[in-house]
Amino acid sequence: MRHPKVLTSVLTATLGLGLAASLGTAPAAAVGTAPHANAAVAYAGSAEEAKANQAFFDAVVKSVAKKRAATPGAAAVTVVYSAANAPSFRSQIARSAQIWNSSVANVRLVEGSNPDFAYYEGNDSRGSYASTDGHGSGYIFLDYRQNQQYNSTRVTAHETGHVLGLPDHYSGPCSELMSGGGPGTSCQNAQPNAQERSRVDQLWRYGLASAFKS
């Protein structure tokens, strides 16, 4: 349960929620289809997880630096998303954006056209995951089965946390959003804790990889 399938590729860095891949009963057909990662590699231990985490952070940091350079005087960097390809999760996506917008000051999530990243929905044996190309764009895929078994807003807020730069920490408690599926299906918390909020604010204020160092 704690150990997910983590996917990496040359062009994309992908992180999941840390949930089992086959849970509940999925709808007969997917409404949206997510782009495919180039070279999928199943989870192979803590070293592989650390490698995927680092690749994702590096990609997010590049995006943050680019956005900060474009709007140096802005109080907060605006990140635009699209929920058009995940209509079944529109309320969870809106709630997730609201949660993050009320939790941090230096980045703001706004739905709109010409998005920086998009949400997709459907069935995927890998479960839910987030991916970025390191150039200011990416996507979040929401798997039907995981969202039926786990708190769907937690799943969505967790994956959005990856886009904002947070790592997975499956051994954490339910009070830690990025512990993902580690605490089990009974965990209903969809709010980032104080440390997670601080790390996101540091990254989007300074755009530095050191924001994640303890």
N, C-alpha and C positions, 0 to 999 in steps of 0.2 A: 504493500500500500504506500509506504513512504518512498520507495524507489521507483521513479517514473522512467519512461522511455524518453531520453533526452536526445534531440536531433541537432546535428550540426552539418553545415555545408560550406562550400567555398564562398558563396555569395550571401548566405543568410545565417543568422544565429537564432536558434529557437529554444524556448524554455516552456515547459508545461506546468501543470498544477501539482503534479505528484499524486495523481489519482489513478486507480485501476482503470484499465481501458475498456472493460466490458461490464457495465453496470446498468440495471434497469432495462426498459424496453424502448427502443428508439422509434420515431415516426417512420413510416414506410419509405419516405423519400426526403432527401435533403433539399431545403429551399435554396441554400447558397452553396457554392463550392469554393473551397480555399485554394490558393495557389499551392503548388507542390514544392517542398524543399528538394534540393538537387541530389544530395547523397545522404539518405537517412541511415543513422547508426543507432542501434538499440542501446539503452543504458548499460554501461559496462563497469560501474563502480564509481567511487568517490572521485578518482582522478579525472574521469570523463565528465562527471558533473561539474567539477571545478573548471575544466577547460571550456565547457559550454557556457557557464556563467561568465567567465572572463571575456569570451568572444562577444556575448550579448552586451556586457557593460561597455566594452570598447566601442561598439557600434552606437550605443545610446549616447556616450560621451561625445562622439563626433557630431551627432545630430544636435546635442545641446550647444556645443561650441559654435556651430554654424548659426543656430537660431539666435544665440546671444549676440553674436557679431552683427547680425542683421538688425537687431533692435536693442542696442546697448543701453538706452535710457529707459526701457520699459520696466515697470514695476514687476510684471510677470510675463513670462513667455507664453504665448498662446499656441496650443497644439490642437489642430482641427481633426475631428474624426468623422467617419461615416458609419451609420448603422443600417444603411439601405439593404445590405446583403445579409442581415441577421434580424429580420422582422419579428421572429418569435421571441427574441430577447431584448426588444426595444426598451421595455420598462426597466429591466435589469441593467442595461447599458446606461440609461439615463440616470439611474440611481447610483451606479458606480462612479459616473462623472461627478455627480453631486457630492458623493462621499469624499472624493479626492479634492474637489474644489473647495470644500469646507475644511479640509485637513491641512492643506499646504498653501503658501502664499506666493511662491515664485514661479509657478506654472499653472495654467488654466486650461481645462479641457472644454472645447466648444464643438458642437455638431455643426457641420456646414459643408459647402462645396469645396472642391480641390483639396481633399483631406490629406493630412500627414499619414494617417493610418486608417484602416477600415476593419470592421468586425464582419466575420463570416460565420455561418452556422451549417451544421450537417452532421454526418456520421464519420468518425475517423478512429481507427484502432489505436492511434496514438493519444487520443483524448483531446482535451482543450490545450491550446498552447499559444504563445505569442512569438512573432518573428519580426525582425527588422533587418534592412539591408545596409544599415550603417550610413545612409545618406538622407536621413530625415523622413523615410517612409517605411511602412511595414503593415502588418495585419495581426489580428487576433482571431483565432478560430475557436468557436464554442461548440463542443461536442454534446449532442442531445443526451446520450446515456449518462454522462457524468453529471450533467445539470439536472437530471431527474433524481439522482441518488444523493447529491450534495446540495447544499444551499447555493442556489444559482447566482445570487448577488455576490456571494463570497467568491465563487469561481470567476465571475466577470471582473470584480474589483482586484482579485489576485493577478489575473492576466494583464490587466491595465497597469498594475504596479510594475510589471516587467517592462512595459513600454516607457514608464517613467524612470526606470533604471534600477529597480530593486532585484536582489537575487533571491532564489529559492532558499528556504531554510526549513526543511521538512521535519527536523527534530524539535522545532519550536512548539510552544503551547498554542491553544486555540486563540488566545488573545493576540497572537502574532499573525497578521494577514498572510504573510509570505511563507508560513508553515504549510500552506496549501492543504493537501489531503492527509497530512501527517497525523493530526488529532482525530481523524475518523469522521464518519458521516454525521455524528451528533453535533459537531461544531457548527454553530450558526453565525459566528462573528464575521462581519464583512467590513470592519473598520481597521485601518492601519493603527499600530500602536505608536507611542511617542517617538521611539527610535526610528521607526520606518518613516514617519512624517518628517523628522529632522533630516534624515538622509536624502530624501527627495528634494527638500528645500535647499540643502547644501549643493546638491548636484546642479539644480536648475538656477541657482544663484551664481555659482562659480564655474560650472562646466568642467570640473576637474575629477579625474579618476580617484584622487585622494579623498574625495568626499565619502567614499565607501570604506575607508580604512578606520579601524577602531582606535 
